[in-house]
Structures are given as C-alpha cells and as structure tokens.
Amino acid sequence: MPARKHNLKNPQLTFHTVATRRNIALLRIGARFPQELFGRVLHFTHASDGKRTLGQLALTCRYWATKCQPAIFEKIKLQSSKDLDELLVLIESPLSRIASYIKRLQLFQEEPPKPPWIHLVALRLVPKLSLYTDTPMMLFLSKAAISRGFRSIHDALPRVYPSFSSHISYLSLWNARFNSLADLFHLVDEIPPLRELNLRCLTWPATAPDTQPVVLPQRRIPPHLFYVDVSKCTDNLAGIQILTGRRRKVRGETSTLDFDLDREQQHTIYKMMLAMMEGHPDAHCKLRLDKVNYVYNKITVDRTLYYGALLTFILSSDSKHNIEIVAIDIPVYSDNRLEIFSTVCEHLPPLQKLIIGFKSKEDISHYVHKVMNPKLGDLRSVDKVEYAVLGGEYGKYQWLRKLPDSEDWKGSFHPLIFSARNSLL
C-alpha cells in the first residue's frame, strides 16, 4: 500500500484535522452518556456544589458544555455596575449564547450606589434576555441602601422607572425602619408580580399584642403573593396581614389566591399563633398560601426554629372566606408544653373540623385526657375532631377517623401541613 501523504506545505492543516477529529470523538463520547443519568448529575451538582463544579463539567467536552451552560447561566447575580458591564460584554460577544440561557436575575444593593446602576438593568440588559415570566427578578435591599421614611420600593432605587417593579417576583428587605406598618403594606402592594417576600430586622411603631389588626380598605395585594418569611421584626405575625386581604384581580384568571379575611378572622389567626409563640411575636415565622383542589384556600403558619406546632387554616369556598378547618401539627410533644396547646385551643373559632397530628399514638392519649376533654368537649362530642400519627416512614402520617383508641386507619399521607388532601378528610 502506498504511504499516506502528509501536507508538508501546510502543516497547520494536519494539526487542525487531527484536532477536529479529536473533538468529534470527544463529542461522541459525551453524547453516549445516558441523558437521564446526565440530567440527574446536573441536578445534584447544581443543588449541592453550585456553579463551580458545573463549570468544571463543562470543560470536559463540547457536548457537556452545551448541556451545562444553561444551568450555569440560568440565574445571574449582580451586585454593582461593574458586574453589569462585564455581563454585557459577554452577552455582546459575536459567538455568545449566554443571553438565551439567562432566565432569572438576582440584584443586590447593600449600600447607596455611586452612581446608581440598577436602572440600567432594565434599560440595557433586560431587553436582551428572555426571562421567566413568573419569577424573572429577585431584589435584595439592605439598610444602607434604604432611605429614611421608606415607603416605596423606588425610594431605594434612584432613576428607576415605575415600570421596573413589574419585573420583581422576589423581594428581600433587611435592617430598615418604617414610619408605620401601613408603609410596609404600601410598599408590598405596589409590586404586582410579587410572589415571595423575605423580611429581616425591620422595625415600625409597635402596638399592643391584643390590638385588632389594622386593615387598610384600599389595599391591593399582589395576586400571586403566596409566601412571607419574617424574622427579627417588630411583629413577625404582621405577615398574616400582609397575605390576607383584598387582592388585585388578574384578567381571565380564576385561581387567584383570594384571602380577603375580615378583622375578626385575621385576629383569630393572630391570637392562635401568638399563643403558639408563647406570647413572643418576634419569633421567626413563615406563612404560606395554597390552593386546595382549586377551590379551598389554605394558610400554613410555621413557627420555625422552635418546638411549637404548625398551624393550617382552611377557608370556606364561598365569598365569606370563614375558617372552616384548623389543623395543628405537633412534631414534639411534652407535658410542659400542654399549657401552650391548651391556650391555642381557647382561641379556636367555630369549626367544621379540627385535625391534630402527633408523633406517636401515646401522645394522643396524653393530649386527649389533659387538653381535649376539658377544652374541646363540644367539638369532640359532635365528631369534629380527627387525629394523625406519624407512621413508620419518616414524613408520613396515618390518619384515625374517630376516637384515639380506634384502629380505623384512613391511610398514609404526606405531613399534615403539606398535603392538601389531609385537611379535607
């Protein structure tokens, strides 16, 4: 056989040919990796190690790079005008695909900007992107970036157009003082697409714990706001008022979270949670709204970092929005906490059903004899009380339909506060 001829006139051609063949071989090797398994690797790596490890995977071969880059650039964090300028340079590169990968922006402003830069995000960056429609932008503001007399999101964002708030789906505020709680309500209500709210170390003039909540008749709560996390504020239970009230109506949408509770209903939830917090409204509190079977509205209140119960309130499906069902999930039972749960039960409104979850069946017996019989005899006599016991598998409950000594188990479900079906048994 004749010897293979080499192109001695253009040695670079031989080099590029070999390099191209090598790249094709690597591409084929990467493509042979099972797609489902590779997807799991990406998910686990992104959740545990973050972008650094994803970047290392992207360097393995071109095929893996095309799979890793969307996850690497899906969420971008910007803290200064320098970050913004560097990102724009990358996006405007002729061969760059980064703009198509960016789906969510995280904007951090921890001190007064000199000069302001966040308004440039809307003017120069957002038009180049295809952000998520439901969660496009997360905004984080701290004390140094917030002016005194804070009442509007635009007080902390110089030169930003009013339309900028139409991009904010998540807002985090920390270390700020409001002249009144009504000013905080006003700030929340002026951000229509807001879905999640995180409040840390906010202060406003306090009122007595037993005072009826201030309900502003002109409030227009963002239609999709479903989660509020409050800690180290003047009153962490203010989240109840932030979430419950008249909401903006979305044209053509029937599943809006409508929690237009009156003052008495709001105060009932407030008193029960205050009792759960042992009279300390500054305890960390998380509140979440959900739609149950597309009909019922559910409010879940989580007393985080404490060994208290978690409360779930199911509202009626009619226009009155009365509390019909209350579920109390007691993860840790002890005799010295009986008084707390007893006080919570004293504030129960008229109900169709009360559901109580326990860690063990023995806890039910203690609770029934020391709390249920003296406090809830009326509800129990008309068969409006049901019980749940943690089953063998962690995070699963088994339901008792009637008395605590009954063996009539309903079945296994997810934890009380997270399952829509449980609250409607």
N, C-alpha and C positions, 0 to 999 in steps of 0.2 A: 504494500500500500504506500502511496506517496506520502511523504511527511507533510504535516499541517503547516501551511504557510502563515507566517506572522507578518503583520503590517508594521515593518520597521520604519516606514516613513512617518507614521503617526502612532507612536507608542501609547499616547493617551487613549486612543480608540480602543486598544486592547484592554487597558485598565478599566475604562468605563463599561466595556462589555462584560468583564468579569464582575464588576461591582453591581451592574444591573441584574445579572443572573443570580448573584448572591442575595440581592434584595428580594427578587421574585421567590427564591427558595425560602427565605425567612417569612415572606408574606404568606406562602402556602402553609408553612409550619404553624404560624399563628392562627390561620383560618381553620386549621384542623382541630383546634381546641374546641371542645363541646360548648355550644353557645349558652346553654342553660347553666353549665358549671361556671363559665366565664362571667355570666351575669351575677351569680352568687358571690364570686370572688370580688367583683367590683362593689357590690352592695356591702359586703362585710368590710372591705378595705376602706371604703368611703366613710362608713359608720364608726370604725374604730381608730384608724390611723390618720384619716384625713387626706388632704391633697398631696402631701409629700410622698407617700407611698404610691399613690396613683400616678404621680409624675415619674417615679422610677419604673413602674409597669409600662408607661407609655414609651419609654426609651427601649423597650425590648425589641419591638419591630414596628413597621409602619401600620400593620393591621391592628395591633394592640393600641397604637397611638390614636387611630381613628375611633376606637371604642372607649378609650379612657378620657380623651379631651373633653367630650361633652359633660362628663361628670366633674372634671377638674374646674371647668369654667362656668358650670351651671349657676353657681352662687358666687358673686364677687363682692368683696369687702373694700370699701373706700373710706379713708379717714382724713384726706387732705386734698388740696388742689393738685399736689404733686402726684398722688395716686391716680387721680382722674386723667391728668395729662399723659402719664405713662400708659394707661389703658387705651386711650385714644390713639396713641402712636401704634400700639399693637394691632388695634382694630383696622386702622387705615393702611396697614401693610398690604401690598397687592395680592399676596397669596394667603392672607389670613382668613380663617373661617371662624375666628373667635366670636364675632358678633352673633353668629347663628347659634352659638352654644349658650350664651348668657341669658338666663331666664329670670333671675332674681338679683336685686341689688341690696346690699347692706350698707347703710350710710351712718357713720359715727361722727358726732360732733361733741367733743368733750371740753372745748374752750371756745371763746369768741373768735371766729375766723378772721384773719387779717391777710388778705382781703377775703370777703365771702366767696364761697365756691359751690355750695350745694345747688344754687340756682342754675349753675352751668350744667349740672347733671341732666336737668330737664331740657335745656336748650341744645346741648351738644351731643350728649350720649344717648338718651332715651330714644330719639328718632332713628338711631342706627340699629336698635335692638328689637327683638320680638319677645317681650317679657311675658311671663304668665299673666293671664287675665285676672285670676283670683288672688294671687299673692305676689305682686310684682316688686314691691319695695318694702324694706324694713328700715325704720328710722330709730336711732338711739341718741337721746339727748341727755346731757348731764347738767349739773348746777352751773358750772362755769359758762355754759352756752345758753343759759336761760336767763332772761332779764327779769327784773323785779316787777311785780304786778302781772305775772304770767297769766294770760287768759286765752291766747290763741296760739296755734302752732306756728303761725307766721311771725310771732314775736321773737322766736329763736332762729328764724331763717331769713336774714336780710336779703332783699332783692328777689325773693321767690314770688312767682305769680300765684294768685289764688288757686289756679287750676293744679298746682303742684300736689295739693292734698289728695287729688283723685288717684294718685299712684300709691298711697301709703296703706298697706294692708296690716302692718305690724308696727306698733309704737311702744317704745320703752322710755320711760321718764324716771330719773332718779336725782335725789338731792335738790329738790325745788320747793319753793313756798308759794302757795296760792292765797290770795286775799279772802277767798271763801270757797266752800265746796262747790258752789254753783259755777265758779270759774272753771273748775276742773270738768264739770259736766259740759260746759260750753265748748271747751277745747275738744273733748271727745266727739261731740255731736257735729262738729264742723268737718269731720273726716268721713265722708260717706262710705268709702270702701273698707274701712277699718274692720278687721276680723279678730285680732288678738291685741291685748293691752297688758303691759307689764309696768307696775308702779312700785318704786323703791324709795323709801325715805322721803316721802312727800308730806308736807305739813299744811294745815289750814286751821282757822279758829275752831276749837273743839266745842261740842255740845254735850249735854248730859246723856249718858247711855240710854235712859228710859224715854228720851225725847222722840216724838214721832218723826220719821224721816222727812226731810224737805223734798217735796215733789214739785218740780217745775212744770207748769202746764204747757209750756211752749217747747218742751224737749222733743228732739227728733233723733233718736238713737240710730246709729248706722245699722242698716237692715241685716247685715251678716255678722255683726259682733257677737261672738259666742264664748269668748274666754277672757277672763280677767285674773291676773295674778298680782296680789297685793301683799306687801310686807314692809314692816317698819314705818308705816304711815300713821297719821293721827288716828284714823279709824279704818282698819283693814276691811271691815264689813261694809264700807262705802261701795265696795264692788257690787253689792246687791242692788243698790240704787242705780249704779252705772248701767247694769244689764237690764233691769226691769223698768219698763215704761213705754211710752208711745214711740213707735219706730217709723223710720222712713219707709215708704211703700215703693217697692220695685215694680215697675210696669210689667204686666204679663207674668208675674211670679206669684204662686200661691203658697209656697213653702216658707215664707218669711218667718223668722223666729219672733213671734208676737207675744211678748210677756208684759202686757200692759196691766200690771198689778196696781190695785189701789193702795192707799196708805196703810190700811189695816193688814192687808196681805203682806206687804213689804215688812211691816213691823213684826209680824208673826215670825217670818223667816229670820229677821234680825235677832229677836229675843231668843229663839231656839239656838242660833249659832253663838250668841253671846254666852248663853248658859254652857254650851259645849266648850267654850274657850275659858270657862271659869271666871267670867267677868273681865277678861283682858282683851279688849278689841284690837290690841296691837299684835296679836298672834298672827303668824303667817296664814294666809287664807287664799284658796284658789276656788274660783267659781266657773262653772261650765254650763252652757245651754245646749240641749239636744232636741231633736225632733223624734218622737217615738211613733213608729208606724205611720209617719207622715201626718199625724193628727194631733197627738198629745205633746205638750211642751214639758220638758224635764229640766229642772235646775239641780245641779250637783254641787255641793259645797264641801271642800276638802280642807280639813284643819291640818295642814302639813307640818311635819316635824314634831307633832305632839301625838300622844297616845289616845286621842279622842276619837269619837265616831265620825263617820262620813254621812252626811245627810243628803237625801234625794227627795225632791218635791215634784210630784206630777200634777199638772194643772188640768182642769176640765177642758174639753174640746169646744165648749160653747163660747159665746162672746164675753161671758163674765170672768173667765180665767180664774176661777176659785181653785184653791189647793184641794185636790181630791185624795191623793195618796201621799203618805210620807214613809220613806224607807230609811232606817237607821242601821248602818253597818258598824258593828262594834268589833274591831280587829283584836283589841287587847282588853280582856275583862279582869277586873279585880274588885274586891269588896270596897276598897277606899274610893272607888270611882262611882259607886252606886248612887251617891248623892247627886253627882253631876247629871247622870242619865235621868234620875228622878226629876230634877229641875227642868230638864229639856222636855220631858213628857208633860209637865204642868202647862207648857205653852202650846200644846197641840191644838190646832183648830178643829172644827167639826170635820170628820173624815169619812170617806167611803172605805178606806183600808189603811192599816198600819203594818208595815213589814219590818222585821228586826232580824239582822244577821249576826250570828255568833261564830266563834272559833270552834266550839265544841258543844255537844248536847248537854253536858254537865253545866255549862254556863247558862243555858236556857233555864234550867231548873232553879238555879240561884236567882236569876233575874225575875222569873215569874213570881216566886214567893216573896221577894223583897221589894219589888217595884211594880210589877204588873198587877198583882192582886189589889194593893192599896191605891194605886194611881189610875189604872186603866180598866177597872172592872166593867164599866159601861161598854167600852169597845169590845172587850173580850166576851161579854155576855151576848152580844149580837153577832158574834163570829166575824169580826172585822180585823182580827189580829192574825198574822201569819209569821212563820219563823223560817230561818235558813241556817244551816250548819255547814261549816267548811268540810268538804269531802276529803277523800284520800289524796287526790291530786291537787297540788298547790294551785291556788287561784280558782278553784271550782267549788261551787256550793250545791248542796242538796236541799230541796225545799220540803217543808212539812205543811200540809194543807190545814191541819186543825190544831189539836192540843199538842203540847210538847212531849207527852208520853206516847203519842201516836206513831205508828210505823208507816203511815200513808205518805211515802215519799213521792214527790212530784217528778223528780229527775235531777240531772246535773246541769248546771249552767255556769256562765262566767260570773265573776264577782258582782255583788248586788248593785253597786253604783254604776257599773259599766254596761250592764245588759238591759236593753230596752224591754225585752220580754218579761224579765223577772218582775218588774214593777207593775205589770198588768196581769199577773196571775190571778 
